[in-house]
């Protein structure tokens, strides 16, 4: 497996990659309105694409809040590539770049465990494995049925 991580600047390519990956991950991204919003909004975010040879197999879009804090805005890896350490490699690359740029905090929002979901349980386990800590749940960020858990880690 030849894996490469590339920074993408082209706005249309960011959207096409996001569209392809998120629509392949329906168990995580099943609300079409939210998916469309991600596809549009990634154009203005930092963007890392994960390749196996020439095939795009995953991505992460990064929102830079201020000079100290950056957030995983949205990310995904094709399900057949889960559990091979590729998500960890992607996060490590992003963290390395953030540290070089002086960022101190890396955060992510995900579905809280107060709403049971086997797929998001895997997501939270992944984020915990790569060093994120749960900070706080907010029902106001998304909605009552989709409580948002904010997780963060120091860089």
DOSEMI-244508 format. One line per field, with one value per atom (N, C-alpha, C): chain; x, y, z; residue number from 1; residue in three letters. Coordinates in nm, 3 decimals. Layout:
<sites>
chain	A_...
x	X_...
y	Y_...
z	Z_...
resi	NUM_...
resn	ALA_...
</sites>
This chain:
<sites>
chain	A_A_A_A_A_A_A_A_A_A_A_A_A_A_A_A_A_A_A_A_A_A_A_A_A_A_A_A_A_A_A_A_A_A_A_A_A_A_A_A_A_A_A_A_A_A_A_A_A_A_A_A_A_A_A_A_A_A_A_A_A_A_A_A_A_A_A_A_A_A_A_A_A_A_A_A_A_A_A_A_A_A_A_A_A_A_A_A_A_A_A_A_A_A_A_A_A_A_A_A_A_A_A_A_A_A_A_A_A_A_A_A_A_A_A_A_A_A_A_A_A_A_A_A_A_A_A_A_A_A_A_A_A_A_A_A_A_A_A_A_A_A_A_A_A_A_A_A_A_A_A_A_A_A_A_A_A_A_A_A_A_A_A_A_A_A_A_A_A_A_A_A_A_A_A_A_A_A_A_A_A_A_A_A_A_A_A_A_A_A_A_A_A_A_A_A_A_A_A_A_A_A_A_A_A_A_A_A_A_A_A_A_A_A_A_A_A_A_A_A_A_A_A_A_A_A_A_A_A_A_A_A_A_A_A_A_A_A_A_A_A_A_A_A_A_A_A_A_A_A_A_A_A_A_A_A_A_A_A_A_A_A_A_A_A_A_A_A_A_A_A_A_A_A_A_A_A_A_A_A_A_A_A_A_A_A_A_A_A_A_A_A_A_A_A_A_A_A_A_A_A_A_A_A_A_A_A_A_A_A_A_A_A_A_A_A_A_A_A_A_A_A_A_A_A_A_A_A_A_A_A_A_A_A_A_A_A_A_A_A_A_A_A_A_A_A_A_A_A_A_A_A_A_A_A_A_A_A_A_A_A_A_A_A_A_A_A_A_A_A_A_A_A_A_A_A_A_A_A_A_A_A_A_A_A_A_A_A_A_A_A_A_A_A_A_A_A_A_A_A_A_A_A_A_A_A_A_A_A_A_A_A_A_A_A_A_A_A_A_A_A_A_A_A_A_A_A_A_A_A_A_A_A_A_A_A_A_A_A_A_A_A_A_A_A_A_A_A_A_A_A_A_A_A_A_A_A_A_A_A_A_A_A_A_A
x	0.085_0.000_0.090_0.083_0.160_0.066_0.088_0.001_0.073_-0.001_0.053_-0.052_-0.008_-0.097_-0.057_-0.155_-0.128_-0.218_-0.163_-0.243_-0.308_-0.439_-0.516_-0.555_-0.528_-0.566_-0.687_-0.704_-0.811_-0.948_-1.030_-1.159_-1.255_-1.261_-1.352_-1.308_-1.179_-1.129_-1.161_-1.149_-1.187_-1.332_-1.421_-1.563_-1.588_-1.521_-1.541_-1.493_-1.379_-1.327_-1.425_-1.470_-1.563_-1.692_-1.746_-1.869_-1.849_-1.742_-1.716_-1.704_-1.624_-1.598_-1.722_-1.784_-1.899_-2.016_-2.041_-2.152_-2.123_-1.998_-1.966_-1.978_-1.994_-2.000_-2.138_-2.241_-2.378_-2.411_-2.341_-2.367_-2.324_-2.235_-2.190_-2.253_-2.268_-2.313_-2.445_-2.548_-2.677_-2.774_-2.739_-2.828_-2.781_-2.855_-2.810_-2.786_-2.870_-2.853_-2.717_-2.680_-2.551_-2.436_-2.452_-2.348_-2.325_-2.433_-2.422_-2.350_-2.380_-2.316_-2.165_-2.126_-1.983_-1.918_-1.983_-1.927_-1.901_-1.990_-1.972_-1.869_-1.879_-1.798_-1.650_-1.615_-1.473_-1.388_-1.450_-1.376_-1.287_-1.332_-1.260_-1.176_-1.159_-1.085_-0.949_-0.859_-0.738_-0.780_-0.705_-0.755_-0.640_-0.651_-0.553_-0.624_-0.567_-0.622_-0.530_-0.590_-0.518_-0.531_-0.418_-0.415_-0.354_-0.408_-0.341_-0.308_-0.181_-0.135_-0.203_-0.285_-0.351_-0.496_-0.545_-0.685_-0.700_-0.795_-0.825_-0.910_-0.861_-0.931_-0.977_-0.943_-0.985_-0.940_-0.986_-0.952_-0.980_-0.928_-0.963_-0.961_-1.067_-1.074_-1.054_-0.971_-0.932_-0.978_-1.042_-1.084_-0.987_-0.935_-0.840_-0.917_-0.943_-1.026_-0.952_-0.831_-0.747_-0.602_-0.509_-0.368_-0.330_-0.421_-0.393_-0.471_-0.588_-0.682_-0.723_-0.712_-0.759_-0.852_-0.942_-1.044_-1.056_-1.078_-1.117_-1.260_-1.280_-1.413_-1.495_-1.437_-1.499_-1.388_-1.403_-1.305_-1.372_-1.310_-1.360_-1.259_-1.264_-1.182_-1.276_-1.261_-1.346_-1.344_-1.462_-1.476_-1.384_-1.359_-1.273_-1.127_-1.093_-0.959_-0.951_-1.063_-1.061_-0.977_-0.920_-0.848_-0.711_-0.654_-0.520_-0.421_-0.464_-0.376_-0.368_-0.451_-0.442_-0.498_-0.605_-0.659_-0.557_-0.487_-0.382_-0.272_-0.230_-0.126_-0.173_-0.299_-0.353_-0.353_-0.402_-0.404_-0.262_-0.169_-0.030_0.031_0.002_0.055_-0.003_-0.134_-0.199_-0.142_-0.130_-0.076_0.066_0.147_0.284_0.284_0.200_0.190_0.139_0.038_-0.017_0.087_0.163_0.269_0.371_0.412_0.509_0.456_0.324_0.260_0.226_0.256_0.237_0.104_0.022_-0.107_-0.084_-0.174_-0.161_-0.272_-0.389_-0.505_-0.562_-0.596_-0.658_-0.789_-0.898_-1.028_-1.110_-1.219_-1.311_-1.448_-1.552_-1.689_-1.738_-1.805_-1.862_-1.990_-2.062_-2.187_-2.156_-2.225_-2.204_-2.255_-2.197_-2.244_-2.378_-2.433_-2.567_-2.672_-2.633_-2.718_-2.643_-2.684_-2.613_-2.613_-2.496_-2.479_-2.350_-2.359_-2.240_-2.130_-2.167_-2.066_-1.994_-2.069_-2.004_-1.932_-1.970_-1.893_-1.752_-1.742_-1.611_-1.533_-1.605_-1.541_-1.481_-1.560_-1.509_-1.390_-1.396_-1.283_-1.157_-1.175_-1.060_-1.001_-1.086_-1.034_-0.967_-1.022_-0.960_-0.823_-0.817_-0.691_-0.580_-0.617_-0.515_-0.496_-0.552_-0.518_-0.619_-0.737_-0.838_-0.910_-0.948_-1.023_-1.161_-1.265_-1.398_-1.401_-1.455_-1.462_-1.603_-1.697_-1.832_-1.931_-2.053_-2.163_-2.251_-2.293_-2.385_-2.500_-2.622_-2.739_-2.780_-2.726_-2.765_-2.689_-2.572_-2.489_-2.556_-2.598_-2.667_-2.816_-2.861_-3.000_-3.014_-3.131_-3.158_-3.129_-3.162_-3.145_-3.002_-2.920_-2.780_-2.689_-2.677_-2.595_-2.448_-2.387_-2.249_-2.152_-2.053_-1.946_-1.823_-1.772_-1.648_-1.533_-1.435_-1.315_-1.195_-1.090_-0.971_-0.847_-0.733_-0.604_-0.503_-0.409_-0.301_-0.203_-0.143_-0.041_0.098
y	-0.118_0.000_0.124_0.203_0.329_0.444_0.503_0.609_0.743_0.844_0.979_1.077_1.181_1.286_1.415_1.478_1.600_1.713_1.833_1.952_1.995_2.019_2.058_2.204_2.282_2.424_2.449_2.369_2.387_2.368_2.474_2.472_2.368_2.357_2.260_2.117_2.093_1.959_1.926_2.022_1.999_1.952_2.020_1.984_1.847_1.817_1.686_1.572_1.591_1.488_1.467_1.577_1.569_1.500_1.536_1.474_1.323_1.282_1.139_1.062_1.112_1.039_1.039_1.155_1.160_1.078_1.079_1.000_0.850_0.812_0.670_0.628_0.726_0.700_0.733_0.675_0.705_0.674_0.580_0.550_0.664_0.748_0.864_0.993_1.004_1.129_1.106_1.075_1.040_1.155_1.273_1.389_1.470_1.460_1.518_1.669_1.739_1.884_1.918_1.843_1.864_1.827_1.717_1.673_1.779_1.834_1.940_2.062_2.093_2.207_2.184_2.064_2.031_2.044_1.989_1.990_2.133_2.223_2.363_2.434_2.413_2.490_2.452_2.331_2.291_2.376_2.444_2.525_2.628_2.676_2.782_2.729_2.598_2.537_2.487_2.465_2.391_2.249_2.183_2.055_1.959_1.842_1.735_1.617_1.565_1.448_1.329_1.215_1.090_1.005_0.968_0.891_0.753_0.654_0.527_0.522_0.528_0.547_0.672_0.664_0.783_0.797_0.705_0.707_0.782_0.874_0.947_0.856_0.831_0.740_0.807_0.934_1.005_1.150_1.224_1.367_1.419_1.536_1.613_1.760_1.830_1.975_2.041_2.143_2.207_2.352_2.388_2.526_2.588_2.705_2.776_2.887_2.867_2.961_3.089_3.074_3.188_3.139_3.218_3.178_3.062_3.022_2.914_2.787_2.798_2.687_2.653_2.524_2.472_2.354_2.327_2.224_2.137_2.008_1.920_1.958_2.024_2.068_1.948_1.864_1.739_1.651_1.522_1.429_1.295_1.215_1.082_1.002_0.873_0.777_0.668_0.627_0.519_0.401_0.344_0.245_0.123_0.085_-0.032_-0.006_0.120_0.156_0.184_0.164_0.182_0.071_0.102_0.007_-0.034_0.052_0.028_0.135_0.221_0.325_0.450_0.457_0.570_0.698_0.686_0.803_0.861_0.773_0.818_0.891_0.836_0.903_1.041_1.050_1.178_1.280_1.239_1.329_1.370_1.275_1.307_1.409_1.398_1.494_1.633_1.638_1.767_1.829_1.750_1.801_1.853_1.783_1.828_1.965_1.981_2.110_2.219_2.186_2.285_2.331_2.236_2.271_2.365_2.335_2.421_2.563_2.576_2.706_2.774_2.710_2.772_2.746_2.658_2.627_2.550_2.570_2.508_2.407_2.425_2.340_2.288_2.159_2.095_2.037_2.069_2.023_1.960_1.894_1.831_1.824_1.832_1.812_1.679_1.601_1.474_1.447_1.346_1.311_1.258_1.311_1.271_1.129_1.063_0.929_0.930_1.049_1.053_1.013_1.010_0.951_0.829_0.711_0.589_0.572_0.542_0.519_0.440_0.320_0.234_0.296_0.372_0.430_0.546_0.631_0.741_0.695_0.580_0.522_0.489_0.437_0.409_0.539_0.642_0.772_0.827_0.824_0.873_0.791_0.660_0.574_0.612_0.640_0.681_0.811_0.912_1.040_1.027_0.944_0.920_0.853_0.757_0.685_0.779_0.881_0.974_1.096_1.089_1.187_1.297_1.292_1.393_1.356_1.460_1.442_1.504_1.437_1.499_1.619_1.731_1.853_1.880_1.889_1.927_1.889_1.857_1.829_1.953_1.981_2.092_2.040_2.061_2.022_2.135_2.255_2.372_2.384_2.322_2.341_2.279_2.153_2.089_2.086_1.994_1.994_1.890_1.886_1.795_1.649_1.611_1.471_1.438_1.540_1.522_1.602_1.559_1.634_1.633_1.748_1.767_1.753_1.667_1.654_1.726_1.821_1.887_1.812_1.774_1.706_1.793_1.788_1.869_1.801_1.845_1.797_1.909_1.911_2.010_1.965_2.062_2.031_2.057
z	0.000_0.000_0.000_-0.106_-0.114_-0.078_0.037_0.088_0.080_0.038_0.030_0.081_0.150_0.197_0.126_0.061_-0.014_0.035_0.039_0.067_-0.064_-0.058_-0.177_-0.164_-0.267_-0.270_-0.359_-0.464_-0.562_-0.497_-0.495_-0.425_-0.482_-0.615_-0.676_-0.645_-0.645_-0.610_-0.465_-0.375_-0.235_-0.227_-0.299_-0.296_-0.358_-0.469_-0.535_-0.445_-0.381_-0.290_-0.174_-0.115_-0.002_-0.043_-0.158_-0.210_-0.223_-0.287_-0.310_-0.178_-0.087_0.037_0.127_0.149_0.241_0.190_0.059_0.006_0.012_0.030_0.047_0.195_0.283_0.428_0.484_0.425_0.464_0.609_0.671_0.812_0.904_0.856_0.933_0.881_0.752_0.691_0.618_0.694_0.635_0.621_0.669_0.658_0.538_0.427_0.300_0.310_0.382_0.396_0.460_0.563_0.628_0.535_0.463_0.369_0.263_0.207_0.105_0.163_0.286_0.351_0.364_0.407_0.414_0.277_0.173_0.038_-0.009_0.024_-0.014_0.075_0.204_0.299_0.301_0.255_0.257_0.164_0.070_-0.027_0.043_0.158_0.231_0.347_0.356_0.468_0.421_0.518_0.487_0.450_0.364_0.312_0.285_0.345_0.326_0.260_0.152_0.084_0.106_0.130_0.153_0.028_-0.028_-0.153_-0.130_-0.199_-0.218_-0.366_-0.397_-0.535_-0.589_-0.694_-0.749_-0.706_-0.622_-0.580_-0.448_-0.445_-0.322_-0.234_-0.112_-0.022_0.107_0.125_0.245_0.242_0.341_0.349_0.489_0.516_0.636_0.598_0.634_0.614_0.750_0.753_0.879_0.882_0.991_1.013_1.114_1.079_1.165_1.237_1.366_1.442_1.479_1.526_1.564_1.563_1.610_1.598_1.691_1.781_1.874_1.847_1.785_1.778_1.635_1.603_1.474_1.503_1.408_1.427_1.303_1.325_1.215_1.181_1.069_1.027_0.981_0.899_0.855_0.802_0.820_0.763_0.739_0.656_0.630_0.550_0.571_0.496_0.449_0.324_0.272_0.369_0.394_0.499_0.479_0.355_0.332_0.372_0.400_0.444_0.594_0.665_0.811_0.874_0.990_1.074_1.017_0.930_0.878_0.927_1.018_1.070_0.983_0.879_0.786_0.847_0.925_0.994_1.091_1.160_1.252_1.176_1.062_0.981_0.936_0.896_0.851_0.965_1.081_1.198_1.237_1.238_1.274_1.179_1.051_0.953_0.978_1.001_1.026_1.153_1.258_1.385_1.368_1.293_1.267_1.200_1.099_1.030_1.124_1.206_1.298_1.400_1.453_1.550_1.487_1.364_1.295_1.276_1.265_1.245_1.378_1.490_1.621_1.688_1.633_1.696_1.825_1.922_2.054_2.085_2.026_2.054_1.923_1.920_1.805_1.855_1.788_1.837_1.726_1.767_1.673_1.740_1.658_1.706_1.650_1.735_1.691_1.768_1.727_1.795_1.934_2.034_2.173_2.197_2.298_2.333_2.406_2.435_2.494_2.390_2.263_2.159_2.105_2.148_2.106_1.954_1.901_1.758_1.740_1.682_1.673_1.588_1.485_1.397_1.464_1.532_1.602_1.728_1.782_1.891_1.841_1.719_1.657_1.637_1.594_1.571_1.700_1.808_1.937_1.985_1.965_2.005_1.926_1.797_1.716_1.769_1.791_1.838_1.974_2.061_2.192_2.173_2.082_2.056_2.009_1.931_1.880_1.972_2.094_2.195_2.226_2.164_2.195_2.324_2.399_2.524_2.508_2.561_2.557_2.651_2.601_2.682_2.731_2.636_2.675_2.566_2.610_2.517_2.504_2.381_2.354_2.268_2.315_2.234_2.141_2.165_2.087_1.956_1.945_1.825_1.703_1.714_1.601_1.632_1.718_1.766_1.876_1.938_2.051_2.015_1.892_1.849_1.809_1.793_1.753_1.845_1.972_2.067_2.025_2.028_1.982_2.099_2.083_2.180_2.123_2.198_2.159_2.226_2.144_2.192_2.152_2.232_2.201_2.255_2.202_2.251_2.241_2.334_2.323_2.215_2.151_2.050_2.106
resi	1_1_1_2_2_2_3_3_3_4_4_4_5_5_5_6_6_6_7_7_7_8_8_8_9_9_9_10_10_10_11_11_11_12_12_12_13_13_13_14_14_14_15_15_15_16_16_16_17_17_17_18_18_18_19_19_19_20_20_20_21_21_21_22_22_22_23_23_23_24_24_24_25_25_25_26_26_26_27_27_27_28_28_28_29_29_29_30_30_30_31_31_31_32_32_32_33_33_33_34_34_34_35_35_35_36_36_36_37_37_37_38_38_38_39_39_39_40_40_40_41_41_41_42_42_42_43_43_43_44_44_44_45_45_45_46_46_46_47_47_47_48_48_48_49_49_49_50_50_50_51_51_51_52_52_52_53_53_53_54_54_54_55_55_55_56_56_56_57_57_57_58_58_58_59_59_59_60_60_60_61_61_61_62_62_62_63_63_63_64_64_64_65_65_65_66_66_66_67_67_67_68_68_68_69_69_69_70_70_70_71_71_71_72_72_72_73_73_73_74_74_74_75_75_75_76_76_76_77_77_77_78_78_78_79_79_79_80_80_80_81_81_81_82_82_82_83_83_83_84_84_84_85_85_85_86_86_86_87_87_87_88_88_88_89_89_89_90_90_90_91_91_91_92_92_92_93_93_93_94_94_94_95_95_95_96_96_96_97_97_97_98_98_98_99_99_99_100_100_100_101_101_101_102_102_102_103_103_103_104_104_104_105_105_105_106_106_106_107_107_107_108_108_108_109_109_109_110_110_110_111_111_111_112_112_112_113_113_113_114_114_114_115_115_115_116_116_116_117_117_117_118_118_118_119_119_119_120_120_120_121_121_121_122_122_122_123_123_123_124_124_124_125_125_125_126_126_126_127_127_127_128_128_128_129_129_129_130_130_130_131_131_131_132_132_132_133_133_133_134_134_134_135_135_135_136_136_136_137_137_137_138_138_138_139_139_139_140_140_140_141_141_141_142_142_142_143_143_143_144_144_144_145_145_145_146_146_146_147_147_147_148_148_148_149_149_149_150_150_150_151_151_151_152_152_152_153_153_153_154_154_154_155_155_155
resn	UNK_UNK_UNK_UNK_UNK_UNK_UNK_UNK_UNK_UNK_UNK_UNK_UNK_UNK_UNK_UNK_UNK_UNK_UNK_UNK_UNK_UNK_UNK_UNK_UNK_UNK_UNK_UNK_UNK_UNK_UNK_UNK_UNK_UNK_UNK_UNK_UNK_UNK_UNK_UNK_UNK_UNK_UNK_UNK_UNK_UNK_UNK_UNK_UNK_UNK_UNK_UNK_UNK_UNK_UNK_UNK_UNK_UNK_UNK_UNK_UNK_UNK_UNK_UNK_UNK_UNK_UNK_UNK_UNK_UNK_UNK_UNK_UNK_UNK_UNK_UNK_UNK_UNK_UNK_UNK_UNK_UNK_UNK_UNK_UNK_UNK_UNK_UNK_UNK_UNK_UNK_UNK_UNK_UNK_UNK_UNK_UNK_UNK_UNK_UNK_UNK_UNK_UNK_UNK_UNK_UNK_UNK_UNK_UNK_UNK_UNK_UNK_UNK_UNK_UNK_UNK_UNK_UNK_UNK_UNK_UNK_UNK_UNK_UNK_UNK_UNK_UNK_UNK_UNK_UNK_UNK_UNK_UNK_UNK_UNK_UNK_UNK_UNK_UNK_UNK_UNK_UNK_UNK_UNK_UNK_UNK_UNK_UNK_UNK_UNK_UNK_UNK_UNK_UNK_UNK_UNK_UNK_UNK_UNK_UNK_UNK_UNK_UNK_UNK_UNK_UNK_UNK_UNK_UNK_UNK_UNK_UNK_UNK_UNK_UNK_UNK_UNK_UNK_UNK_UNK_UNK_UNK_UNK_UNK_UNK_UNK_UNK_UNK_UNK_UNK_UNK_UNK_UNK_UNK_UNK_UNK_UNK_UNK_UNK_UNK_UNK_UNK_UNK_UNK_UNK_UNK_UNK_UNK_UNK_UNK_UNK_UNK_UNK_UNK_UNK_UNK_UNK_UNK_UNK_UNK_UNK_UNK_UNK_UNK_UNK_UNK_UNK_UNK_UNK_UNK_UNK_UNK_UNK_UNK_UNK_UNK_UNK_UNK_UNK_UNK_UNK_UNK_UNK_UNK_UNK_UNK_UNK_UNK_UNK_UNK_UNK_UNK_UNK_UNK_UNK_UNK_UNK_UNK_UNK_UNK_UNK_UNK_UNK_UNK_UNK_UNK_UNK_UNK_UNK_UNK_UNK_UNK_UNK_UNK_UNK_UNK_UNK_UNK_UNK_UNK_UNK_UNK_UNK_UNK_UNK_UNK_UNK_UNK_UNK_UNK_UNK_UNK_UNK_UNK_UNK_UNK_UNK_UNK_UNK_UNK_UNK_UNK_UNK_UNK_UNK_UNK_UNK_UNK_UNK_UNK_UNK_UNK_UNK_UNK_UNK_UNK_UNK_UNK_UNK_UNK_UNK_UNK_UNK_UNK_UNK_UNK_UNK_UNK_UNK_UNK_UNK_UNK_UNK_UNK_UNK_UNK_UNK_UNK_UNK_UNK_UNK_UNK_UNK_UNK_UNK_UNK_UNK_UNK_UNK_UNK_UNK_UNK_UNK_UNK_UNK_UNK_UNK_UNK_UNK_UNK_UNK_UNK_UNK_UNK_UNK_UNK_UNK_UNK_UNK_UNK_UNK_UNK_UNK_UNK_UNK_UNK_UNK_UNK_UNK_UNK_UNK_UNK_UNK_UNK_UNK_UNK_UNK_UNK_UNK_UNK_UNK_UNK_UNK_UNK_UNK_UNK_UNK_UNK_UNK_UNK_UNK_UNK_UNK_UNK_UNK_UNK_UNK_UNK_UNK_UNK_UNK_UNK_UNK_UNK_UNK_UNK_UNK_UNK_UNK_UNK_UNK_UNK_UNK_UNK_UNK_UNK_UNK_UNK_UNK_UNK_UNK_UNK_UNK_UNK_UNK_UNK_UNK_UNK_UNK_UNK_UNK_UNK_UNK_UNK_UNK_UNK_UNK_UNK_UNK_UNK_UNK_UNK_UNK_UNK_UNK_UNK_UNK_UNK_UNK_UNK_UNK_UNK_UNK_UNK_UNK
</sites>
